[in-house]
């Protein structure tokens, strides 16, 4: 079979998004990631007032490169055939049927087991900060909603845990058809609280997930790493996979303030009258040290830490996230078989 | 410190600008709700230092605005005039009465006397009082000492008597010199007391004030201004004689009078009346506010011209004709066909011979002897101007014109009558040049010079030249230049050795190379006799043919006063230097004002003939004194005079030369130069502020 026949029959040979997800090559140079063009720029996306609609638009954009074959899991339980579409993994091609009918079909399998995913959403007061047209909470809501929608669309049971200084409302991990409809009111809640109870949230996640699953933490992590190091270790010990999204505003990262400024802490009565230019350097040093500590903690626990800068498009981040999730999925081949 | 333009201090409101901006900036501290405040270093802000810097900059900017306002307000240090009349202190009052010509207008001077008496009567009793008058000079009428010696009850009478005896003069008002003299006196005598000068004057605009500019007035010295006279300049005309140019104008030149009509002059013509020996009248068109020159023939030697219908002192002027000068050169030669002598007159001014007289009155012109010295003398005189010889009989040039003769050239022996005329003329200032043609001329020379001078024919084998010359003498002034100073090329073949008596006063101005006198000067009266030891014929020498002869003759004429001015003009009170030999001038009454120290001082306008000689002195009121306009308001204050304002306000009906507004009008340069320093301070402060602000900005940018 020549290359021309193959291409005429199967179309151009491209790497399947699922493969790419599994291989974690979305961000590889020249790989599929290189073709990613954001569906919408961040301000336009965030201008959509409805979170549900915003998430739907984002998912549609992501679906342009992610084919329907990835919406189902891959297992050993055959369920049906379906016509081949370009991008499907050729390993699942039914060559015999192709020989008989001269039409390509791929096999579909029933997922073998459920891999529950719990999105832990930080809606503490600090998430309400935003120097752009949107806050970190808006960005995080969109991220969490998109994650949930995507995973739910893949048939994974998803749940939501909202927290601030304390645990907030919870949507248990289910695979119900209308599971997501319970998310939106919870995500729409305004940021509040006097602190970031990330450790408590992880402890709550540990209690919620009865079986090993995925915990996706969406937070600014502006709390001492020591406060959530032990809960993270417990999660990992319980064979849960954890992905941490560190949502930060560019102003937090760059600190472009000038002049005499009174800084009022969003989670405490702390007020500081400072010369912004004077403290910029020390702030950036401290922030860098804090982020390095967080990254070191995550690395020590084998937890991918994805930085989410609120002025950057969500698509690359989500693709990276999907890549990580695909890598972490126990039956995806690349996933870890046990805790560390 | 006082302010000339205090309303400029309203500019201080501009200080509110930077002040408000500063306060707003203080309140505009940004408030930011931040998520990671706990990561911020609670470093104490530099607000303290920054605020100090900002406050200092604010202060500098406020100071700049304030100083600018102050500079525009023009501060000055007023002369301390207050404190007068403090109990027990020396308080001197000087009444300074103007007696210049402008005070003669109407009843101005009577008003001034009355006002002075009234003010002194109303004034607080001073420790000492002095009465002075001023016009061209300052005179003390009632000194301090006399006032203090007089019993207090009689002082009023004393003052009234003294001031009543004063009459106004005709000269100009030099207010500056009067005030400065009083200020100097105050410095010398006041001894810490207060001196108040009460100036009673019409403050006519012609008053001299230049001496007040920049004068440093003493402390505790004040001037009170008491103005008298009309408040407004009356409509009228001012006449001013324009003297002729003596160098060019002929004696019959027309009289020229400048007629200035005031701006509100109504009539279209003015009638000029010529008063004198030959009265006449001239109607002259005038234009209001314009100046025109009326020119009309003048028949009388001098006259007074006034505008009809105007009694003002400025509406009259004295005029005079061009005076006669010594402008004749008389050449006395021997008449070839008569025994007498003949005179020819050369008019130096018109550069021609104007006539001749012949004592024998033959009526015929003599035959011209072209070998005689007179022919060459006439030729040389002709070279001075138009070489034209005119002959006339004796009646054409009467002996009365001898006073006009500048130079007598005696070419031959003279008779006693002519000798006497020449002698008298020489004593009046003329010069007689005697050319010795032979030994026989010696008696005439002796008679003219008044000293016995002998002459003996000198036998020469060859020629001689002039050896020694008194080059410093005015006669040889034309030959000072090196190209003219050589006389060695002029040869003499014949001359007469002069025998001069010892101690005769004769001065040898030139000698032949053998040592014999060639030119001798004998002073006689105001004139001189020059004896030339050779005849001016070519047979005797080359002198008359040389280029030195004509300038020598011209120098002889000038030496005799041929070109000297004898028309003197001036104003009353001036000192007029008279020509040498003058005994004085004749006044209107025919009396002689004798010369003193070579000059006379004339106090009244008029025409004064100079005795003897025919010169004229014309005295007229100074043009600046003729104006009836007053000084502008505030003029004295503008010049820095420490004027007491209050005293002026006390005078009923006074025009009030002082007003606060007037201070703003004048340029008080002598007292309010402080704004320059303030402005310099502003500039310096701006430079400092700019550099400082730039440094702070740069530093803060660097930190940012």
Interface residues (C-beta under 8 A of the other chain):
Chain A: X125 X126 X127 X128 X129 X136 X220 X222 X249 X252 X257 X258 X259 X260 X261 X262 X263 X264 X265 X266 X267 X268 X270 X272 X273 X274 X275 X277 X278 X279 X282 X283 X286 X287 X290
Chain B: X29 X30 X31 X32 X33 X34 X35 X36 X37 X38 X39 X40 X41 X42 X43 X45 X46 X47 X50 X700 X703 X704
